[in-house]
Amino acid sequence: MIITRTPLRISFAGGGTDLPSFYRDHGGGAVTSAAIDRFIHVLVNDKFDRSIRVAYSRTENVERLEDLQHGLVREAMRAAGLREALEIHTIADIPSEGTGLGSSSTLTVGLLNALYGYRGVLKDPAELAEEACQIEIDRLGGTLGKQDQYIAAFGGVQHFAFHADDSVRVSPIPLAAGDRDALSDRLSLFYTGVTRRAEGILKQQSSRTSENRDALLRLRDLADSARSLLLARDWPGLGAVLDEGWQLKRGLTTGISNDAIDRLYASAKDAGAWGGKITGAGGGGFLLLLHPPERSRQIADALSPMQRLPVRITPEGSRILFVSR
């Protein structure tokens, strides 16, 4: 048996510039993001017969790999060279789809780490991230960017540069434990109660890349600004970057925001938040806010009955927690 733990993520700036439709034709993209202490665990174990059992929000029992309906599990098994006699369980700390925290890519990275580990093969974070991208984008034909796979694999606080040749430069942002705690104390997630598939929004956004060129170029610049502000420990400045980025992002295509989300965000700002954004592609999921720690209660009251989820930055990416033979 082998168990992996892989973090979900929040991004501070640059989302949308990690889509191939942008970074391949507009001089590259950039995202600054962080791993948080909410995880997806993957358990892989021998199965006494030759069949495959996969347990997630439903359970599949199949005789052949090709019959698996869960595409990420199927393709991760195929990538790792495993085709039979396995039991796989996935457990998520929060809803595993449509919350904007990168759950599908976190799952893919965690699966690959577990399945390769089961074979006795250790992959470094860059290999896990790139192979997860190949599965989600190339093999399964998804319209999504690369930031989620990389932050899930590397963890910590990172600046990613996405080059036109599809290579990725990973630049860790060195925050000491006390600085990570200080940033974490100023972060809140509020669950909107709405889940949505990012695919539709990202397809629309990708198709409008040329129209949105100027906004996307500015979003790329904001990823660099966010890195500088994190290094300077300038939390109010980082909040201002989130605020500008959200105003740009909500104009990229329909569905990213709506009247209800706009009202919630305005209420949070009135209660003292420096800035924030809807996580992921938009349209629902979690509202991320950066704020003075002493304003946490006022912001929570202003957004009631939405549930506040305090988060901590975690320095670790996907890791193997347990191995037993």
C-alpha positions in Angstrom: 0.0 0.0 0.0 1.1 3.5 -0.7 -0.5 6.9 0.3 0.3 10.3 -1.2 -0.8 13.7 0.0 -1.0 16.6 -2.5 -2.0 20.2 -1.8 -4.6 22.4 -3.3 -3.7 25.9 -4.3 -4.6 29.6 -4.4 -3.2 31.9 -7.0 -2.4 35.6 -6.4 -1.9 36.9 -9.9 -1.5 35.9 -13.5 -4.2 33.3 -13.9 -5.3 32.9 -17.6 -1.8 33.6 -18.9 -0.9 30.0 -18.3 -3.3 28.9 -21.1 -1.4 27.7 -24.2 -3.6 30.0 -26.4 -1.9 33.0 -24.6 1.6 32.0 -23.7 2.5 30.4 -27.0 1.7 33.5 -29.1 2.2 36.4 -26.7 5.7 36.1 -25.3 4.9 33.7 -22.5 2.8 33.8 -19.3 3.4 34.1 -15.6 1.6 33.1 -12.4 2.4 33.6 -8.7 0.6 31.1 -6.5 0.8 29.1 -3.3 0.0 25.7 -2.0 -2.4 25.5 1.0 -3.1 23.1 3.8 -6.1 21.4 2.1 -5.1 18.2 0.4 -6.2 15.3 -1.8 -5.0 11.9 -0.5 -4.5 9.0 -2.9 -4.3 5.4 -1.6 -3.0 2.6 -3.9 -3.1 -1.0 -2.9 -2.7 -4.5 -4.4 -5.9 -6.3 -5.4 -6.1 -10.0 -4.9 -7.5 -10.6 -8.4 -6.6 -8.9 -11.7 -9.4 -6.4 -11.7 -9.3 -2.7 -10.9 -11.4 -1.0 -8.2 -11.5 2.8 -8.0 -13.3 4.6 -5.2 -14.0 8.4 -5.4 -17.5 10.0 -5.3 -18.6 6.8 -6.9 -17.0 3.3 -7.2 -15.9 1.6 -10.3 -15.1 -2.1 -10.6 -13.7 -3.1 -14.0 -11.8 -5.9 -15.6 -9.9 -3.8 -18.1 -8.2 -0.5 -17.8 -9.9 0.7 -21.0 -13.3 0.4 -19.2 -12.5 2.9 -16.4 -14.7 6.0 -16.7 -12.5 8.2 -14.5 -10.2 9.6 -17.2 -7.6 10.9 -14.9 -7.2 7.6 -13.1 -7.2 5.7 -16.3 -4.5 7.8 -18.0 -2.4 8.0 -14.9 -2.3 4.2 -14.7 -1.4 4.0 -18.3 1.4 6.6 -17.9 2.8 4.7 -15.0 2.7 1.4 -16.8 0.0 -0.2 -14.6 -3.0 -2.0 -16.1 -4.5 -4.4 -13.5 -4.8 -5.7 -10.0 -5.1 -2.4 -8.2 -7.4 -0.7 -5.7 -7.3 3.1 -5.7 -9.1 5.4 -3.3 -9.1 9.2 -3.5 -10.1 11.4 -0.5 -10.4 15.2 -0.7 -10.5 17.7 2.2 -13.0 19.8 0.4 -15.4 19.3 -2.6 -13.2 17.8 -5.3 -14.6 19.5 -8.3 -15.7 23.0 -9.3 -14.3 24.9 -6.3 -11.5 26.7 -8.1 -8.6 25.3 -6.0 -7.1 23.2 -8.7 -8.5 19.9 -7.5 -8.4 18.0 -10.8 -4.7 18.8 -11.3 -3.9 18.1 -7.6 -5.5 14.7 -8.1 -3.6 14.0 -11.2 -0.3 14.8 -9.6 -1.1 12.8 -6.5 -2.2 9.8 -8.6 1.0 9.9 -10.6 3.1 10.2 -7.5 1.3 7.2 -5.9 1.3 5.0 -9.0 5.0 5.5 -9.8 5.8 5.1 -6.1 3.9 1.8 -6.1 6.2 0.7 -8.9 9.2 1.8 -6.9 9.9 4.8 -9.2 10.5 8.3 -7.7 9.6 11.2 -10.0 10.8 14.7 -9.2 8.2 17.6 -9.0 9.0 18.9 -12.5 8.4 15.4 -14.0 5.1 14.9 -12.1 3.9 18.4 -13.1 4.7 18.0 -16.8 3.3 14.5 -17.0 0.1 15.7 -15.3 -0.1 18.5 -17.9 0.3 15.9 -20.7 -2.6 13.8 -19.3 -5.0 16.7 -18.7 -4.3 18.8 -21.8 -2.9 16.5 -24.4 -4.4 13.1 -23.7 -7.8 14.1 -22.4 -8.0 17.3 -24.5 -8.8 19.7 -21.6 -8.8 23.4 -22.0 -6.8 24.5 -19.0 -3.5 26.0 -18.0 -0.4 24.6 -16.4 -0.2 26.5 -13.1 -2.3 24.0 -11.0 -0.1 21.0 -11.9 3.1 22.8 -11.0 2.1 24.3 -7.7 0.6 20.9 -6.6 3.9 19.2 -7.4 6.2 21.8 -5.9 4.2 23.3 -3.1 5.3 26.4 -1.2 5.0 29.9 -2.8 6.1 30.0 -6.4 6.5 32.2 -9.4 6.0 30.3 -12.7 7.0 31.5 -16.1 5.4 29.7 -19.0 7.4 29.9 -22.2 6.2 29.8 -25.8 8.0 26.4 -26.3 5.9 24.9 -23.5 8.8 24.9 -21.0 8.2 26.2 -17.5 10.6 28.0 -15.2 9.9 27.5 -11.5 11.2 30.2 -9.2 10.5 29.6 -5.4 9.7 32.7 -3.4 11.7 32.3 -0.2 9.4 33.1 2.8 10.6 32.0 6.2 8.1 30.1 8.4 7.2 33.3 10.3 6.5 35.1 7.0 4.3 32.2 5.7 2.4 32.4 9.0 2.0 36.2 8.7 0.6 35.8 5.1 -1.6 32.9 6.2 -3.1 35.1 9.0 -4.2 37.6 6.4 -5.9 35.0 4.1 -9.5 33.8 4.1 -11.5 31.6 1.8 -15.3 31.9 1.8 -17.3 29.1 0.1 -19.9 30.5 -2.2 -21.8 27.2 -2.3 -21.7 27.2 -6.1 -19.6 24.6 -7.9 -19.0 24.8 -11.6 -16.9 23.2 -14.3 -14.1 25.4 -15.3 -13.9 23.9 -18.8 -16.7 26.1 -20.3 -15.4 29.4 -18.9 -11.8 28.6 -19.9 -12.9 27.6 -23.5 -14.6 31.0 -23.8 -11.7 32.8 -22.4 -9.2 30.9 -24.6 -11.3 31.8 -27.7 -11.1 35.5 -26.7 -7.4 35.7 -26.2 -6.8 38.2 -29.0 -9.6 40.5 -27.8 -8.2 40.3 -24.2 -4.6 40.7 -25.1 -4.0 43.9 -23.3 -5.7 42.7 -20.1 -3.8 39.4 -20.2 -0.5 41.2 -20.6 -1.3 43.3 -17.6 -2.3 40.2 -15.6 1.1 38.7 -16.5 2.8 41.9 -15.2 0.8 41.6 -12.0 2.3 38.1 -11.4 5.7 39.7 -11.4 4.4 42.5 -9.1 3.0 39.9 -6.7 6.4 38.1 -6.5 8.1 41.4 -5.6 5.5 42.3 -3.0 5.7 38.9 -1.4 9.5 39.2 -1.2 9.0 42.7 0.4 6.4 41.3 2.8 4.1 44.1 1.6 0.7 42.5 2.3 -1.5 45.5 1.6 0.3 46.0 -1.7 -0.3 42.3 -2.5 -4.0 42.9 -1.7 -4.1 45.8 -4.2 -2.6 43.5 -6.9 -5.3 40.9 -6.2 -7.9 43.7 -6.5 -6.6 44.9 -9.8 -6.2 41.4 -11.1 -9.8 40.6 -10.2 -11.2 43.7 -12.0 -9.3 42.7 -15.1 -10.2 39.0 -14.9 -13.9 39.5 -14.5 -13.9 41.3 -17.8 -12.3 38.5 -19.8 -15.5 36.7 -20.6 -19.0 36.1 -19.3 -19.5 33.8 -16.4 -16.4 34.7 -14.4 -18.4 37.0 -12.1 -22.1 37.9 -11.6 -24.2 40.3 -9.6 -24.2 38.1 -6.5 -20.4 37.7 -6.5 -19.9 41.4 -7.1 -22.0 42.2 -4.1 -20.1 39.8 -1.9 -16.8 41.2 -3.0 -18.0 44.8 -2.4 -19.2 43.8 1.1 -15.8 42.3 1.9 -14.0 45.4 0.7 -16.3 47.6 2.8 -15.5 45.4 5.8 -11.8 46.0 5.4 -10.4 43.5 2.8 -7.5 44.9 0.8 -8.4 42.8 -2.2 -9.4 39.3 -3.4 -10.8 37.3 -6.2 -12.9 34.3 -7.1 -10.5 31.3 -7.2 -9.9 29.4 -10.4 -11.8 30.1 -13.6 -14.5 32.0 -11.7 -18.3 31.7 -11.6 -18.4 30.1 -8.1 -16.2 28.1 -5.8 -14.3 30.1 -3.2 -13.8 33.8 -2.7 -10.2 34.4 -1.7 -9.6 37.6 0.4 -6.4 39.2 1.7 -7.1 41.4 4.7 -5.7 42.8 8.0 -5.9 39.9 10.6 -7.9 42.1 12.9 -10.6 42.4 10.3 -11.3 38.7 10.0 -14.4 38.8 12.2 -15.9 41.9 10.6 -15.4 40.4 7.1 -16.9 37.0 8.2 -19.9 38.9 9.6 -20.3 40.9 6.4 -20.3 37.7 4.3 -22.5 35.6 6.7 -23.9 32.9 6.2 -21.0 32.0 3.9 -18.6 29.7 5.7 -15.1 31.1 6.3 -12.3 28.6 5.7 -9.0 29.8 7.3 -6.0 28.5 5.3 -2.3 28.2 5.9 0.4 28.2 3.3 2.2 24.8 3.1 5.8 24.5 2.0 5.4 20.9 0.7 4.2 19.7 -2.6 3.0 16.2 -3.4 4.7 13.7 -1.1 4.5 10.0 -0.3 3.2 9.7 3.3 3.1 5.9 3.8 4.5 2.8 2.1 3.8 -0.8 3.2 4.6 -4.0 1.4 
